[in-house]
Amino acid sequence: VSEATIELRKMSLPAFSPGNLSTSSPSCPDICISVEILLWRYENNIGIRVQDWTVNCKELLGRGNTLSGWYTIYLSDCKSLTVLCDMNTDGGGWTIFQRRVDGSVNFFRSWAAYKKGFGSRLGEFWLGNDNLHLLTAQDDSELRVDLQDFDHNHHFAKYRFFQVAGETENYRLSLGAFVDGNAGDSLMYHNHFGFTTRDRDNDAYEGNCAVTYQGAWWYNDCHLSNLNGQYLRGPHESPADGINWKTGHGDNYSYKVCEMKLRPT
């Protein structure tokens, strides 16, 4: 075993841990830089290339990874993150950061839970607001929302720009123009608002929108969309507390499948 290989093993990043959507590499950026230099210096000896240090799903697609699935990428703070890549929809290269499919995961959670991320790689999840901030800070990104109702009809909405601020700014949403989609625009109403959870109120409502509508979102006063609401399986009588997209099926219809995804432009 070469000296370079031994050194690389000492500095290697941790693997994905079941139950967590991400793991942190050593916190010092110098270590991250050193690993890149090491890979570059010894790529011919150990068969690893520095360009394998991938930062998003679009890069992975460009390198020939055409199958949708879970991949490891590396964020700007030297953090490894396991993400679900959609390599098929609308040209592929999308990083999915929210997924609802069957109601198996509770989305009525705390600020701390949404900060870190939660869920299962086998089903539903939220990638984490800290991760969203890092992903959208390192590149300009576009947003796509894919919805499927219980009659198997598909709807989508697409936005030119999507960015989430850091925690000190309450993960404020910055959104570009609505550019396409038969679902219509139910998100621009939430532009420039911070994220609200049941225990952290950043909305313009006199109460707490997250509590009232059983979700967590960039609520205004209160919402036209509520994609982290309750999984209510289609039409519901309760007021706008499901997986709702107003310009789609209105306030009283909860979608069967929902995916939110971003891609560098």
C-alpha positions as CSV (number, residue, x, y, z in Angstrom):
1,V,0.0,0.0,0.0
2,S,1.5,3.4,-1.0
3,E,2.1,6.2,1.4
4,A,-0.4,8.3,-0.5
5,T,-3.1,5.6,0.0
6,I,-2.4,5.5,3.8
7,E,-2.6,9.3,4.0
8,L,-5.9,9.3,2.1
9,R,-7.5,6.7,4.3
10,K,-6.6,8.8,7.4
11,M,-8.3,11.8,5.9
12,S,-11.3,10.0,4.4
13,L,-14.8,11.3,4.8
14,P,-17.4,9.4,6.9
15,A,-19.9,7.2,5.2
16,F,-23.7,7.7,5.2
17,S,-25.2,6.6,8.5
18,P,-28.7,5.0,8.3
19,G,-31.4,7.3,9.7
20,N,-29.4,10.5,8.8
21,L,-29.6,12.2,5.5
22,S,-26.1,13.8,5.9
23,T,-22.8,13.4,7.7
24,S,-20.2,16.0,8.4
25,S,-16.6,15.7,7.3
26,P,-13.9,17.2,9.5
27,S,-15.0,20.8,10.1
28,C,-11.7,22.5,9.1
29,P,-11.8,23.7,5.5
30,D,-8.0,23.2,5.3
31,I,-8.6,19.4,5.6
32,C,-11.0,19.5,2.7
33,I,-8.6,21.4,0.6
34,S,-5.8,19.0,1.6
35,V,-7.8,16.0,0.5
36,E,-8.4,17.6,-2.9
37,I,-4.7,18.3,-3.3
38,L,-3.9,14.8,-2.2
39,L,-6.3,13.3,-4.8
40,W,-4.9,15.5,-7.5
41,R,-1.3,14.5,-6.6
42,Y,-1.8,10.8,-6.5
43,E,-4.7,10.2,-8.9
44,N,-2.6,8.0,-11.1
45,N,-1.5,5.8,-8.2
46,I,-4.8,5.2,-6.5
47,G,-7.3,5.7,-9.3
48,I,-9.3,8.6,-7.8
49,R,-9.7,11.9,-9.6
50,V,-10.2,15.3,-8.0
51,Q,-13.2,15.9,-10.3
52,D,-15.0,13.1,-8.4
53,W,-15.4,15.8,-5.7
54,T,-19.0,16.4,-6.9
55,V,-21.1,19.3,-5.7
56,N,-24.5,18.7,-7.2
57,C,-26.7,16.2,-9.2
58,K,-26.2,18.2,-12.4
59,E,-22.5,17.6,-12.3
60,L,-23.1,13.9,-11.7
61,L,-25.3,13.7,-14.7
62,G,-22.7,15.5,-16.8
63,R,-20.2,12.8,-15.8
64,G,-22.4,10.0,-17.2
65,N,-24.4,9.1,-14.1
66,T,-27.8,8.7,-15.8
67,L,-29.7,6.6,-13.2
68,S,-31.9,8.4,-10.7
69,G,-31.0,7.5,-7.1
70,W,-29.0,8.4,-4.0
71,Y,-25.5,9.9,-4.5
72,T,-23.0,11.6,-2.2
73,I,-22.0,15.2,-3.0
74,Y,-19.8,17.6,-1.2
75,L,-20.9,21.1,-0.1
76,S,-18.9,24.3,0.1
77,D,-18.2,23.8,3.9
78,C,-16.5,20.5,3.2
79,K,-19.6,18.5,4.3
80,S,-20.6,15.3,2.6
81,L,-24.3,15.0,1.9
82,T,-26.3,12.1,0.6
83,V,-29.0,13.3,-1.9
84,L,-31.6,11.9,-4.1
85,C,-30.9,12.8,-7.8
86,D,-33.7,12.9,-10.4
87,M,-31.8,12.2,-13.7
88,N,-35.0,11.9,-15.8
89,T,-37.4,14.8,-15.4
90,D,-37.0,17.9,-17.6
91,G,-33.4,17.1,-18.7
92,G,-32.4,15.6,-15.3
93,G,-29.8,16.8,-12.9
94,W,-32.3,17.7,-10.1
95,T,-31.5,17.5,-6.4
96,I,-34.7,16.5,-4.6
97,F,-35.0,18.2,-1.2
98,Q,-38.6,17.3,-0.3
99,R,-40.6,14.2,-1.0
100,R,-44.1,13.1,0.0
101,V,-45.5,9.8,-1.2
102,D,-47.5,7.9,1.4
103,G,-47.8,9.8,4.7
104,S,-45.3,7.6,6.5
105,V,-43.3,10.5,7.9
106,N,-44.6,13.2,10.2
107,F,-43.9,16.7,8.8
108,F,-45.4,18.7,11.7
109,R,-42.0,19.1,13.3
110,S,-39.8,21.6,15.2
111,W,-37.4,24.3,13.9
112,A,-34.5,22.0,15.0
113,A,-35.9,19.1,12.9
114,Y,-36.3,21.2,9.8
115,K,-32.9,22.8,10.3
116,K,-31.1,19.4,10.3
117,G,-33.5,17.4,8.0
118,F,-35.5,14.2,8.7
119,G,-37.1,11.2,7.0
120,S,-36.2,8.1,5.2
121,R,-34.2,7.4,2.0
122,L,-36.9,4.7,1.3
123,G,-39.8,7.2,1.3
124,E,-40.5,10.7,2.6
125,F,-38.0,13.3,3.7
126,W,-36.9,16.9,4.1
127,L,-33.2,17.4,3.3
128,G,-32.7,20.2,5.9
129,N,-32.8,24.0,5.8
130,D,-29.0,24.2,6.6
131,N,-28.4,22.0,3.6
132,L,-30.8,24.0,1.4
133,H,-28.9,27.1,2.3
134,L,-25.6,25.6,1.4
135,L,-26.8,24.1,-1.9
136,T,-28.4,27.4,-3.1
137,A,-25.6,29.6,-1.9
138,Q,-22.9,27.8,-3.9
139,D,-24.7,28.1,-7.3
140,D,-27.7,30.0,-8.8
141,S,-30.5,27.4,-8.9
142,E,-33.9,26.9,-10.4
143,L,-36.8,25.2,-8.6
144,R,-39.3,22.6,-9.8
145,V,-42.3,21.4,-7.9
146,D,-43.8,18.1,-9.1
147,L,-47.3,17.0,-8.0
148,Q,-49.4,13.9,-8.6
149,D,-53.0,13.6,-7.5
150,F,-55.0,10.5,-6.6
151,D,-56.3,10.1,-10.1
152,H,-52.7,9.9,-11.4
153,N,-52.7,13.3,-13.0
154,H,-49.3,15.1,-13.0
155,H,-48.8,18.8,-12.4
156,F,-45.7,20.9,-12.1
157,A,-44.5,24.4,-11.5
158,K,-41.1,25.8,-12.3
159,Y,-39.3,28.9,-11.1
160,R,-36.3,30.7,-12.6
161,F,-34.4,31.2,-9.3
162,F,-34.5,29.7,-5.9
163,Q,-32.4,30.5,-2.8
164,V,-32.7,29.9,0.9
165,A,-30.9,32.2,3.3
166,G,-29.1,31.0,6.4
167,E,-30.5,30.5,9.8
168,T,-29.6,34.0,11.0
169,E,-32.1,35.2,8.4
170,N,-34.7,32.5,9.3
171,Y,-34.0,30.6,6.0
172,R,-35.8,33.4,4.1
173,L,-37.1,32.4,0.6
174,S,-35.9,34.2,-2.5
175,L,-37.8,33.2,-5.6
176,G,-37.4,34.1,-9.3
177,A,-40.2,34.3,-11.9
178,F,-42.7,31.5,-12.5
179,V,-41.7,30.3,-15.9
180,D,-43.7,27.2,-16.7
181,G,-46.1,24.6,-15.4
182,N,-49.7,23.4,-15.5
183,A,-50.0,23.6,-11.7
184,G,-49.8,27.4,-11.8
185,D,-48.0,29.7,-9.4
186,S,-48.8,29.1,-5.7
187,L,-45.4,30.0,-4.3
188,M,-44.6,33.6,-5.3
189,Y,-47.0,34.8,-2.5
190,H,-44.4,33.4,-0.1
191,N,-41.4,35.1,-1.6
192,H,-39.1,37.0,0.9
193,F,-40.6,35.3,4.0
194,G,-38.7,33.4,6.6
195,F,-39.5,29.8,7.4
196,T,-42.1,29.1,10.1
197,T,-42.5,26.0,12.3
198,R,-44.8,25.1,15.1
199,D,-42.2,26.5,17.6
200,R,-40.7,29.4,15.6
201,D,-43.1,32.0,14.1
202,N,-41.7,34.2,11.3
203,D,-45.0,34.7,9.3
204,A,-47.2,37.8,8.9
205,Y,-50.2,36.3,10.6
206,E,-51.4,37.3,14.0
207,G,-51.1,33.6,15.1
208,N,-48.7,30.9,14.0
209,C,-49.5,29.6,10.4
210,A,-47.6,26.4,11.0
211,V,-49.8,25.5,14.0
212,T,-53.0,26.6,12.3
213,Y,-52.3,24.7,9.0
214,Q,-50.3,21.8,10.5
215,G,-47.2,22.2,8.5
216,A,-43.9,24.2,8.2
217,W,-43.3,26.6,5.4
218,W,-42.4,30.1,4.2
219,Y,-45.7,31.3,5.4
220,N,-47.0,34.8,4.5
221,D,-50.5,35.5,6.0
222,C,-50.9,32.5,5.7
223,H,-50.5,30.5,2.5
224,L,-51.3,29.6,-1.1
225,S,-49.2,26.4,-0.8
226,N,-48.6,24.1,2.1
227,L,-46.5,21.2,0.8
228,N,-45.3,20.2,4.3
229,G,-48.9,19.9,5.6
230,Q,-50.7,16.8,6.6
231,Y,-51.0,13.8,4.3
232,L,-54.8,13.9,3.8
233,R,-55.3,11.7,0.7
234,G,-57.2,13.9,-1.7
235,P,-60.3,16.1,-1.0
236,H,-60.6,17.2,2.7
237,E,-63.0,19.3,4.6
238,S,-60.4,20.7,7.0
239,P,-59.2,24.2,6.0
240,A,-56.0,24.2,3.9
241,D,-54.0,21.9,6.2
242,G,-53.0,19.3,3.7
243,I,-50.4,19.1,0.9
244,N,-52.1,22.0,-0.8
245,W,-51.3,24.0,-4.0
246,K,-54.1,26.5,-4.5
247,T,-53.7,27.1,-8.2
248,G,-53.7,23.3,-8.7
249,H,-56.7,21.6,-7.0
250,G,-57.3,24.4,-4.4
251,D,-57.1,24.7,-0.7
252,N,-59.1,21.5,0.1
253,Y,-57.2,18.9,-1.9
254,S,-54.1,17.1,-0.6
255,Y,-51.8,15.6,-3.2
256,K,-50.7,12.0,-3.3
257,V,-47.1,12.7,-4.4
258,C,-45.0,15.8,-4.1
259,E,-41.4,16.5,-4.9
260,M,-39.5,19.7,-4.6
261,K,-36.2,19.8,-6.4
262,L,-33.5,22.3,-7.4
263,R,-30.9,22.4,-10.2
264,P,-28.0,24.8,-10.9
265,T,-28.6,27.1,-13.8
